[in-house]
């Protein structure tokens, strides 16, 4: 891809926008960057890019008036915003940062993972399995590093593994993974999309350039949703389905084992005994199914893939046990930013209404129904925070007692004062974090810090007593 002396317009100055701008400068492009914000982080990035020769405008309040040869749009840019309007009307090719960076290293084989939930765990699993079997891989895309930042290292890599969001897939044209994984589809980001179908359509872009020599590894539930809502859609690649619940899939959970039926040349038989995994829950069993399959078709021996999957530990904020006090367990599932993620977490909780659920946050436009059975059978009380707390209470109050807290710290302390031995305080918000926190990780860290304070206070109280 030759962009030397071409006018490259970058929309958005988050991490991906900065990486695309730096790559454009390195490739000899004339770079113009626009962002609607003026935060300290944005202004610092702007100054660094201007020092390198880019033209940067922050705090944009009108549509940029500049002719571009190519536009690169960051995933956080809203389609209906000022910069989104420019992208729609500019009259030239508009690429996501994902595709822009990928075009400079399209010769490398690629595994790309999308879905509503499980993307990050599956991406990390794939990388761990591949790196653990002698391949040099770096996770990027929606996780880790922006794709554009990896171009300089491409010659040292065996292949790429990208986590890909629906936002990143909105502006692709030639993006072509050798293996595409779809972990699941449930309603999400309906504050951005007009309908669930539009959200699904963006996800399906992942497979748009695949052919007969490629692989589509698709969760069974997701495939059924696609068939129902897009009956004319076909995968042009070799299709492998997987499920921990439905025996119709090609790779299934049976008698405590991940079992492959031998489809499309995969090795038939018992692949992995689930009790060997450090990951918990059927949703994580499915993540393992997808990652092992992807690594296997890319040439990793099955024994090597299984060994690395069994040793894998997940990142934080995903049903992470962060502390125990007086027999009450405190679990951080801050990464649960939609209803299906909360469903998976509640399935792992003890029956008998022993869970104190902390939920709520920024509204993403979807409903919070579909949890009635789990709420009524496993949750003692739902403590609701953030801008969605009234909306959630309206939909949950027939199934479970609901109360409000003004802060996450207050919610944790309220639950801690009432929870008894063998019960659980679970942070699983069903919402994004941006009404009260910088990120889901920041929200999870506040939860952890509050739990640690509770434990320290209890220890201090006992010491003072004696």
Buried (B, 14 or more C-beta within 10 A) or exposed (E): EEBEEBBBBBBBBBBBBBBBBBBBBBBEBBBBBBBBBEEEEBBEBBEBBEEEEBBBBBEBEEBBEEEBBBBBBBBBBBBEBBBBBBBEEBEEBBBBBBBBBBBBBBEBBBBBBBBBBBBBBBBBBBBBBBBBBEBEBBBBBBBBBBBBBBBEEBEEBBBBBBBBBBBBBBBBEEBBBBBBBBBBBBBBBBEBBEEBEBBBBBBBBBBBBBEEEBBBBBBBBBBBBBEEBEEEEEBEBBBBBBBBBBEEBBBBBEEEBBBBBEBEEBEEEEBBEBEEBEBBBBBBBBBBBBBBBBBBBBEBEBEBBBBBBBEBEBEBBBBBEBBEBEEBBBBBBBBBBBBBBBBBBBEBBEEEBBBBBBBBBBBBEBEBEBBEEBBEBBBBBBBBBBBBBEBBBEBBEEBBEBEBBEEBBBBBBBBBEEBEEEBBBBBBBBBBBBBBBEEBBBBBBBBBBBBEEBBEEEEEEEEEEE
